[in-house]
């Protein structure tokens, strides 16, 4: 057993809200729509619980792209979506300071039956991190 | 040998005495047709703290569950991971297995290998197997850090306060009372019945609305378990599920059942004159009182959308009125028993314009001083307009009726028949594009009003239709309840209606524990749907209060007081009154403390705590970090 992401496909972390985006990811499976096997869904009550350092730590560990899939304005928790969006903005600033491409962290709203939107987001992130990995390999 | 229960439950256990069992499901072939189950089991066996890794054709079957139960006993497992379908299906099933085997049910973790692996990866079995292993690894990593939790048990007052005395509130109150709960019904107006009392005959039964309401109000007011307070306003709200405390100012009847048949009939008859009727308070005086209730149901309803001045010519000519105003005229005989006339002016032709204040588009509709456009469909207005047209046709056969719409959405049971009836009986339909609503101009000619549009049904022909009366088919806006929203911290959707936790899974619950919603405060609904929602909310409240106590999932914030510096960052961040507060400890230091009854478990506090002292049980940051680490491990 080894750790780290050297020599493997880029890895995408999807933080999916329990009320909307996680059922949305399930719905994508229920309609048997295919997407890349390197996108990993982690269920969360609300991503508002993650501080800025959490995202930076994920990148440090070797996660290539993070999709924060929220309930958007349909969030059942008062003020949580706006707070999360503000925080992602701050993480983007910190990413810039570290020379990280801010497109690698993206917030979006996915509803319980938003399979099309879910697939579009995953596909776009897979393409982005794959291109970046290819560019990094080509440049090294 | 005496079993050490605390160790068996994982309490205070370090990595050495955590014993994880991993169970991978074939799900018939749903998972195993794509994922190489044997490889996943082999990898799981090598994961930290895993002492048993097995597979079964159906883990949810009796043999599958028995396998886990037996292993918990014989292998002394204190954590269980099942890789199977989505947790939405069998998380509770497997928690039940843990309970039956004598360990805490919250020491279970699921890996979703069907909806999120095999069903979405058929073209890449190798990748799917690798993904399954990593997800099982993440579940094991989280399981190792799980702690035993207990459901939160709260004392519950067997009373429900229902806010809103329209059809929804009345139906809900009566259902609750019949389920042996005490009910306090609050209505801000001096009378009961809500907007339904403004209507005449209603679809689908043709029965007069006031007759339906009259029956309901008589039953509600006669029920010994229901206390009705009219002219009532909630001025303070505190407490939490089980023991809400509302301070109410009321000027109507106080805990008396004096709604006589004559009084009900008089009140309802007065409603035909407008939303506020002509009822006057009979000097009962204002009283403040406190109501303790286990739960609250919001049935605060809607308001009719009021067009801005000049919107489709509104308020620029007396012949431009809204649909609710037309219905009131019809109910009070305003168009006369002979040839139709309004305020002395003959009415030979009427044009209905749909979607006024509904389905508005940015860049197309003028905000006219409104803070926001209404992007949503109000759903009931198409049928209401056609129903009014049908009644007009029946009363005044010579009247020419035009109907201008984007779409006709007669979605409900039997509604399409009303559309067909009106279409067959001579109503002329014209359709305008989303982006090109019709224009209404006041002219000097007779008829004095002109409706101009490009008609999509005649291939975008530009037409001008002169009419005597323009009826603006207005939609619904949520009734203004800003005070309640602030006091109870209620989430609202982008459309400003109250937001349920989930439209299908928890359709009448709000994220604020103990607060339920029903009817048009949630979304535009017709009276049939509102009554159904009211009964659903009543059943939900009764199910939760029926035991005399309430059990909640234990996923709420918890403070590690040893780590807490008392910065109050969590208190300032939290949106829920008194969910977290600073308290003085025995040593004199101020530390955060969570009220588990109020906390909704969103974790907003966790993100701002400088020491990580406050975390959401079951969703701790260290658990997430461990999951990320595990996803990156190659087995």
HADDOCK unambig.tbl for C-alpha pairs under 7 A between the chains (distance, minus, plus):
assign (segid A and resid 1 and name CA) (segid B and resid 633 and name CA) 6.57 0.50 0.50
assign (segid A and resid 1 and name CA) (segid B and resid 634 and name CA) 5.26 0.50 0.50
assign (segid A and resid 1 and name CA) (segid B and resid 635 and name CA) 4.61 0.50 0.50
assign (segid A and resid 2 and name CA) (segid B and resid 633 and name CA) 5.47 0.50 0.50
assign (segid A and resid 2 and name CA) (segid B and resid 634 and name CA) 4.99 0.50 0.50
assign (segid A and resid 2 and name CA) (segid B and resid 635 and name CA) 6.87 0.50 0.50
assign (segid A and resid 3 and name CA) (segid B and resid 632 and name CA) 5.57 0.50 0.50
assign (segid A and resid 3 and name CA) (segid B and resid 633 and name CA) 4.17 0.50 0.50
assign (segid A and resid 3 and name CA) (segid B and resid 634 and name CA) 5.86 0.50 0.50
assign (segid A and resid 4 and name CA) (segid B and resid 632 and name CA) 5.52 0.50 0.50
assign (segid A and resid 4 and name CA) (segid B and resid 633 and name CA) 6.53 0.50 0.50
assign (segid A and resid 5 and name CA) (segid B and resid 632 and name CA) 6.45 0.50 0.50
assign (segid A and resid 19 and name CA) (segid B and resid 502 and name CA) 6.33 0.50 0.50
assign (segid A and resid 25 and name CA) (segid B and resid 116 and name CA) 6.83 0.50 0.50
assign (segid A and resid 26 and name CA) (segid B and resid 115 and name CA) 5.04 0.50 0.50
assign (segid A and resid 26 and name CA) (segid B and resid 116 and name CA) 6.24 0.50 0.50
assign (segid A and resid 29 and name CA) (segid B and resid 115 and name CA) 4.26 0.50 0.50
assign (segid A and resid 29 and name CA) (segid B and resid 116 and name CA) 5.85 0.50 0.50
assign (segid A and resid 29 and name CA) (segid B and resid 119 and name CA) 5.11 0.50 0.50
assign (segid A and resid 29 and name CA) (segid B and resid 120 and name CA) 5.33 0.50 0.50
assign (segid A and resid 30 and name CA) (segid B and resid 115 and name CA) 6.12 0.50 0.50
assign (segid A and resid 32 and name CA) (segid B and resid 119 and name CA) 5.13 0.50 0.50
assign (segid A and resid 32 and name CA) (segid B and resid 120 and name CA) 5.48 0.50 0.50
assign (segid A and resid 33 and name CA) (segid B and resid 120 and name CA) 5.49 0.50 0.50
assign (segid A and resid 34 and name CA) (segid B and resid 120 and name CA) 4.18 0.50 0.50
assign (segid A and resid 34 and name CA) (segid B and resid 121 and name CA) 5.49 0.50 0.50
assign (segid A and resid 35 and name CA) (segid B and resid 120 and name CA) 5.98 0.50 0.50
assign (segid A and resid 35 and name CA) (segid B and resid 121 and name CA) 6.53 0.50 0.50
assign (segid A and resid 37 and name CA) (segid B and resid 121 and name CA) 6.39 0.50 0.50
assign (segid A and resid 37 and name CA) (segid B and resid 127 and name CA) 5.55 0.50 0.50
assign (segid A and resid 37 and name CA) (segid B and resid 128 and name CA) 5.90 0.50 0.50
assign (segid A and resid 37 and name CA) (segid B and resid 131 and name CA) 6.28 0.50 0.50
assign (segid A and resid 38 and name CA) (segid B and resid 131 and name CA) 6.91 0.50 0.50
assign (segid A and resid 45 and name CA) (segid B and resid 602 and name CA) 6.24 0.50 0.50
assign (segid A and resid 46 and name CA) (segid B and resid 602 and name CA) 5.61 0.50 0.50
assign (segid A and resid 46 and name CA) (segid B and resid 603 and name CA) 6.99 0.50 0.50
assign (segid A and resid 48 and name CA) (segid B and resid 603 and name CA) 6.43 0.50 0.50
assign (segid A and resid 48 and name CA) (segid B and resid 604 and name CA) 5.36 0.50 0.50
assign (segid A and resid 48 and name CA) (segid B and resid 607 and name CA) 6.90 0.50 0.50
assign (segid A and resid 49 and name CA) (segid B and resid 602 and name CA) 6.95 0.50 0.50
assign (segid A and resid 49 and name CA) (segid B and resid 603 and name CA) 4.42 0.50 0.50
assign (segid A and resid 49 and name CA) (segid B and resid 604 and name CA) 4.98 0.50 0.50
assign (segid A and resid 49 and name CA) (segid B and resid 606 and name CA) 5.42 0.50 0.50
assign (segid A and resid 49 and name CA) (segid B and resid 607 and name CA) 4.75 0.50 0.50
assign (segid A and resid 50 and name CA) (segid B and resid 607 and name CA) 5.22 0.50 0.50
assign (segid A and resid 51 and name CA) (segid B and resid 607 and name CA) 4.49 0.50 0.50
assign (segid A and resid 51 and name CA) (segid B and resid 608 and name CA) 6.85 0.50 0.50
assign (segid A and resid 73 and name CA) (segid B and resid 493 and name CA) 6.04 0.50 0.50
assign (segid A and resid 73 and name CA) (segid B and resid 494 and name CA) 5.76 0.50 0.50
assign (segid A and resid 74 and name CA) (segid B and resid 493 and name CA) 5.29 0.50 0.50
assign (segid A and resid 74 and name CA) (segid B and resid 494 and name CA) 6.95 0.50 0.50
assign (segid A and resid 74 and name CA) (segid B and resid 499 and name CA) 6.84 0.50 0.50
assign (segid A and resid 76 and name CA) (segid B and resid 491 and name CA) 6.20 0.50 0.50
assign (segid A and resid 76 and name CA) (segid B and resid 499 and name CA) 6.64 0.50 0.50
assign (segid A and resid 76 and name CA) (segid B and resid 500 and name CA) 6.85 0.50 0.50
assign (segid A and resid 76 and name CA) (segid B and resid 501 and name CA) 5.29 0.50 0.50
assign (segid A and resid 76 and name CA) (segid B and resid 511 and name CA) 5.40 0.50 0.50
assign (segid A and resid 77 and name CA) (segid B and resid 491 and name CA) 6.48 0.50 0.50
assign (segid A and resid 77 and name CA) (segid B and resid 511 and name CA) 6.13 0.50 0.50
assign (segid A and resid 77 and name CA) (segid B and resid 602 and name CA) 6.41 0.50 0.50
assign (segid A and resid 78 and name CA) (segid B and resid 489 and name CA) 6.80 0.50 0.50
assign (segid A and resid 78 and name CA) (segid B and resid 490 and name CA) 6.85 0.50 0.50
assign (segid A and resid 78 and name CA) (segid B and resid 491 and name CA) 5.17 0.50 0.50
assign (segid A and resid 78 and name CA) (segid B and resid 575 and name CA) 6.34 0.50 0.50
assign (segid A and resid 80 and name CA) (segid B and resid 604 and name CA) 6.91 0.50 0.50
